[in-house]
Amino acid sequence: MAADANAVVSLYRAFHREIRLLPTNYLRHFYKIKLGDDARALLRVYDLHQRAKRMKRVQKELNNLRLANRGLAIKFDHVLDLAYGRKGKLRWELLEPIMTDPASPLPDPIIPSVQASRPPVLSPELAALMTSNVSHKTKGIPHQHILHPPILPNRADPGSYEARILGPFSKRREVNIRRKYFNDNIRMIYPPLDVGVDREQNPTLHSQERRVDAETLQQAGVRPLALQGLGLFEEVLSLATTGRLLNSDEPAFANHHLSPRFLRRRFISLLRRLPMLTYLHPREQSKKIDGLITRVYTATLSPEQDSLHTNFAHETDVAWFNTIKAEPRARNRRAHAR
């Protein structure tokens, strides 16, 4: 047992050395908390087989962090996805506040005697994320598919031809199909870091027009999200567009061992996986489609990221390109002089 504890301590120290190489304070703070949780979980496991499995998992995460610190883009994206809730435990913690809707009554159970057969509760925030293309890993689903999944056979409708010929569809199968379709789509959602209020009620909103402070949310009756008020989205936007932290004139990546160009590219890529959830219209003015509240929230990408789709070049690359572009002109001038 002492040898296993020493292995955990050695792994902890190696992980901590890699954490110090991360470029921003938030990344270092997040991974320090994650490392502490993982190390304590390892020491609480007394079954040798289970501890070996968990050690292997932590060792794999350490290898990912090492490769990220050495400039491997796919591994650095993995580090950012974990830290900003695009995957992993934090992702589910970001989704948890919007998985319920206290303002809506519970739906009736599909099987009358089984309370666990109720359809999933769909909040307006979750509906906006599920139906938007920017917050979905593949493609947003239509509103009617949320309440009537396309994988549910026609026989589930008691008035359908199939139900009259073949008899009623199994309620248990209907519950399982609805739950599977809902869970599959939940796994495809990118959760937002915070929710904002657009006072102008303008669909073509900009991130500067969104108000994310607690007072504005309280006045609008909007629930805050798990990372509300930390300014993480604004920090990512600043790092992606200017390479600087908020309220700072110093380059954030100037003294890092990885190039500022590489790091900005990675934060630009992350920005395309960070949807902005914005409250647009008062709840009393919203409409309902099959009991589903629509046009209350909208999920969009930051307008600033549109200008970041093109690859930007470093100053030395621009100087080299201008030199190469000027060489044919100089040769032509010499030829005409002869």
Buried (B, 14 or more C-beta within 10 A) or exposed (E): EEEBEEBBEEBBEBBBEBBEBBBBEBBBEBBBEBBEEBBEEBBEBEEEEEBEEBBEEBBEBBEBBBBBBEBEEEBBBBBBBBBBBBBBEBBBBBBEBBBBBEEEEEBEBBBEEEEEBBBBBBBBBBBBBBBBEBBBEEEBBEBEBBBBBEEBBEBBBEEBEEBEEEEEBEBEEBBEBBBEBBEEBBEBBBBBBBBBBBBEEEEEBBBEBBBBEEEBBEEBEBBBBBBBEEBBBBBBBBBBBBBBBEEEEEEBBEEBEBEBBBBBBBBBBBBBBBBBBBBBBEEEEBEEEEEBBBBBBBBBBBBBBEEBEEEEEEEEEEEEEEEEEEEEEEEEEEEEEE
